[in-house]
Each structure stands twice: as C-alpha cells, then as structure tokens.
Amino acid sequence: MTGNLIFGGISAADYGISVDCSQSFATPQRRVETAQVLGRNGDIILYDPGVFDDVIISYPCFIASDFMSRFPDFMAHIHSKRGRQRLEDTAHTDRYRSAYFMQAITPQTGAFNKSGMFTLQFSCGPWWLNSGMTPIDYTESGTITNPTQFLAKPTYYVEGTGRISFGSGTPYMEITTSGTTINVSNMESDHAFSGTYIQLSPGTASFTLDEGITLFRVTPYWWTI
C-alpha cells in the first residue's frame, strides 16, 4: 500500500518519498506480569494494568530522483524531532500514533545515486482516534458513547456548579467552582470539585446534569490498538 507518512508535522511526500504503509497494521503486546508455580499448569497473572508496550512499525520508502539531496535533508528533519511525536499515515486517516524515531539508516541506492530505498522504523504506542481529540459540548443531560473496546480517560471542563451524575447516580462529580477542568491527574489535588473521576467504559454511558451546570465539555481521548 503506497502512500505517505507525517511525523511531527514532517511529510515524506514533501521530499519526493513514496511510502509503503502495508506494515503499519501491527498490534502491540499487552503488558502483563506473570509467574510460574511448581506443580501448577499455566502461568499466574500477577499484574495486568490493561496497558500495552510500544510496537515497532516499519515503513519501506523509495525516492525516485534527486536522492542525494532529498534523503539527507529528510533525515535531518526527522532526527531533529525530540521525544514522542504525532505519527500519521495514509492507511489510517482517522487516527494517529504517539511515536519516536532514533534509528540509523543505510539506504540502498540505484545507479549514480539518483534513486534509493530505505526503511523507517518507529517505536509506537497504541492508536489515538482523531474523533476522541474533538471536545463534545453538552448543555443538558444526555449520553456519550465510547466506540472502542478500551477504557478512556477523558478531560472534562465544566461551567456552572452542581453535580454531574453517571448511570444511576453513582459515580458522580460535584463541581463547586465554575470553569473547572477535571482530568486523571488532578482529581485528588484540585478542590474545585469532589467525588470520583469518571473513566468511560466501552459502550454508551448516560449522565445527568444539575440545573446549575451550564456547560459540560468532554474531550474523550478514545484509543485502540
């Protein structure tokens, strides 16, 4: 599958590079800690947090002309990106990965170094869905649907004060200060609200807003493997 990739805003197509995306469907390994017990069949699962290790994704690439100028320029720009970056490809237009790149590459060149082939390898986390990056605004009670098979950890922004209840009323978030942002990292430290930080399980969840809540904004951060 020939296409393009964009890493940290750098598009391979801008350098005349054709990208084979056929190897971009690899899935990661689940991170599980196990132990073996003498005399017992199978492993004992000691720890299963529901997270995944990075997976190496390979993209064979080809430059048809001007290889000697295009290849070093492209590699310099790729290596200039530190840490994890957004990685997109044309085989998955509705999602992206958080990835980093650090490999050395020895390309194979054609006659007179006019063309060349090489393979880019990125260490990648699971997919983030583009739809999960878009905030969803609610001004009244309703439902929200997690389209994946994995537990999501949203960021909530609330204007107004009162209670936001999920399901039958528990769990809930009690908002005492308007303009409050709630995420997985500030639940225990921010005194503008109380209750339970709500993670979104697969499927549809209903919620009820008190009359004092004028805006309930959810950025869900859907992810999948």
C-alpha positions as CSV (number, residue, x, y, z in Angstrom):
1,M,0.0,0.0,0.0
2,T,1.9,3.1,-1.3
3,G,1.1,6.4,0.4
4,N,2.6,9.0,2.7
5,L,3.5,9.4,6.4
6,I,3.8,12.6,8.5
7,F,6.0,12.6,11.6
8,G,5.9,15.6,13.9
9,G,4.5,17.6,11.0
10,I,7.1,16.5,8.5
11,S,5.6,14.9,5.4
12,A,7.6,12.4,3.5
13,A,5.7,13.4,0.3
14,D,7.3,16.9,0.6
15,Y,10.7,15.2,-0.1
16,G,9.5,13.1,-3.0
17,I,9.3,10.0,-0.9
18,S,6.8,7.2,-1.7
19,V,5.9,5.2,1.5
20,D,4.7,1.6,1.7
21,C,2.1,1.6,4.6
22,S,1.3,-2.1,4.3
23,Q,3.3,-2.9,7.5
24,S,1.6,-0.3,9.6
25,F,-1.2,-2.7,10.9
26,A,1.0,-4.4,13.6
27,T,-0.5,-4.5,17.1
28,P,1.3,-4.1,20.4
29,Q,2.0,-6.6,23.1
30,R,-0.1,-6.4,26.3
31,R,2.0,-5.6,29.4
32,V,1.3,-8.5,31.8
33,E,3.5,-9.7,34.7
34,T,3.3,-13.4,35.3
35,A,4.9,-16.1,37.4
36,Q,5.2,-19.9,37.2
37,V,4.3,-22.1,40.2
38,L,5.9,-25.6,40.5
39,G,3.3,-28.3,40.0
40,R,0.7,-26.0,38.6
41,N,-0.4,-25.7,34.9
42,G,-0.1,-22.4,33.2
43,D,1.1,-19.0,34.5
44,I,-0.3,-17.0,37.3
45,I,-1.1,-13.4,36.3
46,L,0.4,-11.1,39.0
47,Y,-0.3,-7.8,37.3
48,D,-2.4,-6.8,34.3
49,P,-3.0,-3.0,34.2
50,G,-4.6,-3.1,30.8
51,V,-1.8,-1.2,29.0
52,F,0.4,-2.0,26.1
53,D,4.1,-1.9,25.2
54,D,5.3,0.0,22.2
55,V,5.3,-1.8,18.9
56,I,7.9,-1.2,16.1
57,I,6.2,-0.1,12.9
58,S,8.2,-0.2,9.6
59,Y,7.7,1.9,6.5
60,P,9.7,0.9,3.4
61,C,10.4,4.1,1.4
62,F,11.5,4.9,-2.1
63,I,12.9,8.1,-3.6
64,A,12.8,8.0,-7.5
65,S,15.0,11.0,-8.2
66,D,17.3,13.6,-6.6
67,F,18.1,11.1,-3.9
68,M,21.4,12.7,-2.8
69,S,19.7,15.9,-1.8
70,R,16.3,14.7,-0.7
71,F,17.4,11.8,1.6
72,P,19.8,13.7,3.8
73,D,17.5,16.7,4.1
74,F,14.6,14.5,5.1
75,M,16.6,12.5,7.7
76,A,18.0,15.7,9.2
77,H,14.4,17.0,9.7
78,I,13.2,13.6,11.2
79,H,16.1,13.4,13.6
80,S,15.6,17.0,14.7
81,K,12.4,15.9,16.4
82,R,13.0,15.0,20.1
83,G,10.7,12.8,22.2
84,R,7.4,11.4,21.1
85,Q,5.7,13.0,18.1
86,R,2.4,12.5,16.2
87,L,2.8,9.9,13.5
88,E,0.2,9.7,10.8
89,D,-0.1,7.6,7.6
90,T,-2.4,7.4,4.6
91,A,-3.6,3.9,5.5
92,H,-5.2,5.2,8.8
93,T,-6.6,8.6,8.1
94,D,-8.9,8.6,11.2
95,R,-6.2,8.1,13.8
96,Y,-2.6,8.6,14.7
97,R,0.1,7.1,16.9
98,S,2.4,8.7,19.5
99,A,5.9,7.6,18.3
100,Y,9.6,8.3,18.4
101,F,12.4,7.7,15.9
102,M,16.0,7.0,16.7
103,Q,17.4,4.5,14.2
104,A,20.5,4.8,11.9
105,I,19.7,4.1,8.2
106,T,21.9,2.7,5.5
107,P,19.9,3.2,2.2
108,Q,20.3,1.1,-0.9
109,T,20.8,3.4,-3.9
110,G,20.3,3.0,-7.6
111,A,22.6,3.9,-10.5
112,F,24.6,7.1,-9.8
113,N,22.8,7.5,-6.5
114,K,19.9,9.1,-8.3
115,S,17.3,6.9,-6.5
116,G,17.2,4.9,-3.3
117,M,15.3,2.7,-0.9
118,F,15.3,2.6,2.8
119,T,13.0,1.6,5.7
120,L,11.9,3.9,8.5
121,Q,11.1,2.2,11.9
122,F,9.2,4.0,14.6
123,S,8.5,2.9,18.2
124,C,4.8,3.4,18.5
125,G,2.1,3.4,21.2
126,P,-1.5,2.4,20.5
127,W,-3.7,4.4,18.2
128,W,-5.4,7.7,19.2
129,L,-8.6,8.3,17.3
130,N,-9.0,11.7,15.8
131,S,-12.6,11.8,16.9
132,G,-11.5,11.5,20.5
133,M,-9.5,14.7,20.3
134,T,-12.5,16.8,19.5
135,P,-14.3,18.3,22.5
136,I,-18.0,17.4,22.8
137,D,-20.2,20.1,24.4
138,Y,-23.4,19.3,26.4
139,T,-25.8,21.8,27.9
140,E,-28.3,19.2,29.2
141,S,-28.3,15.6,30.4
142,G,-27.5,13.0,27.7
143,T,-25.3,10.1,26.7
144,I,-21.8,9.6,25.5
145,T,-20.6,6.5,23.6
146,N,-17.1,5.1,23.7
147,P,-16.7,3.4,20.3
148,T,-13.6,1.4,21.3
149,Q,-13.0,-1.7,23.4
150,F,-10.8,0.1,25.9
151,L,-11.3,2.3,28.9
152,A,-10.9,6.0,28.1
153,K,-9.6,8.7,30.4
154,P,-11.3,12.0,29.3
155,T,-10.7,15.6,30.3
156,Y,-13.8,17.4,31.5
157,Y,-14.4,21.1,31.5
158,V,-17.4,22.4,33.4
159,E,-19.1,25.8,33.7
160,G,-21.5,26.4,36.4
161,T,-21.8,24.5,39.8
162,G,-23.6,21.4,40.8
163,R,-23.5,17.6,40.4
164,I,-22.8,15.5,37.3
165,S,-24.1,12.0,37.9
166,F,-23.4,9.0,35.7
167,G,-25.7,6.0,35.4
168,S,-27.9,5.6,38.4
169,G,-26.3,8.5,40.3
170,T,-23.0,6.9,41.3
171,P,-20.3,7.7,40.5
172,Y,-20.6,11.5,40.4
173,M,-18.6,14.7,40.2
174,E,-19.6,17.6,42.5
175,I,-18.5,21.0,41.0
176,T,-18.0,23.8,43.4
177,T,-16.2,26.3,41.1
178,S,-17.3,27.3,37.6
179,G,-14.7,27.0,34.9
180,T,-13.2,23.8,36.3
181,T,-11.1,21.3,34.3
182,I,-11.0,17.7,35.5
183,N,-8.6,15.1,34.3
184,V,-7.0,11.9,35.6
185,S,-4.1,13.8,37.2
186,N,-5.8,16.5,39.2
187,M,-8.7,14.6,40.9
188,E,-7.0,14.3,44.2
189,S,-5.4,17.8,44.3
190,D,-8.0,20.2,42.9
191,H,-10.5,21.4,45.5
192,A,-12.8,23.0,42.9
193,F,-14.7,19.6,42.7
194,S,-15.2,16.4,44.7
195,G,-16.5,12.9,44.0
196,T,-15.0,10.4,41.6
197,Y,-13.0,10.9,38.4
198,I,-15.2,9.2,35.7
199,Q,-13.5,7.0,33.2
200,L,-15.6,5.9,30.2
201,S,-16.0,2.2,29.6
202,P,-16.8,0.8,26.1
203,G,-20.4,1.4,25.1
204,T,-22.9,4.1,26.0
205,A,-23.0,5.9,29.3
206,S,-25.8,8.2,30.5
207,F,-25.2,11.3,32.6
208,T,-27.4,13.8,34.4
209,L,-26.5,17.5,34.8
210,D,-27.8,19.6,37.7
211,E,-29.6,22.8,36.7
212,G,-26.6,24.8,37.9
213,I,-24.3,23.2,35.2
214,T,-24.4,25.4,32.1
215,L,-21.7,23.6,30.1
216,F,-20.3,20.1,30.3
217,R,-17.4,19.7,27.8
218,V,-15.9,16.2,27.3
219,T,-12.6,15.6,25.4
220,P,-12.7,11.8,25.5
221,Y,-9.3,10.7,24.1
222,W,-10.5,7.4,22.5
223,W,-7.7,5.0,21.9
224,T,-7.4,1.5,20.4
225,I,-4.7,-1.0,19.3
